[in-house]
Amino acid sequence: MRVLERHTQELERGTQDAFMAKEKQWQAIEERLSGFTSKRHYMPMSNWSGTIVMWEREWESLAAMEDAYSRLVSDPEHQQLFSTSVIVDEQVELYLLLT
């Protein structure tokens, strides 16, 4: 069954450009490791404080998602990029796609 992965992230104030630059680095790592689907990024149009971003992606199955992330967490480039994050809080939600 297909899965939607959604992240809501609060950033350090004034770091949105740095966050998006890091997202390009994440994309390069994910492409190198393969198995990752593309992300869609969102920003709120109302109550915008400049510190909230959201992204989501769809997976063919939970097993495909688990396989991709298990390769990612053991990658040294991922570990360094993760340690310099500008994210101060994050919520992750997973949904089963019904249609």
Steps between C-alpha positions, in 0.01 A plus 500: 500500500630846411617735779511879528783633719448859624743713703417831669820670608567809706823673403731731686386854421660640184628165372251424223757556222753280683230233541420498127873480417525198728196347333695505172780314676248247635364454149849424366558239773160341440561484124842341558354236733195447274159375607373839622199667345499875439383747765241776477577803719238735647490823701188628677322792332334615823654549843837505328781554748779396265589204717268220383553285192333176398591231256353171397558211267320184401638148522382185324510317834619528858767240416640724222514794742672294769755365251591847372535649849706207628759574227484873576571481873821302447635747242783723635394799286149477650641489851699820451213687333259388773733630773488856357122526477315833545183312606396565860182289504344246268183298473484199270174344387441189289177439314371200305380621161155363425468611138 
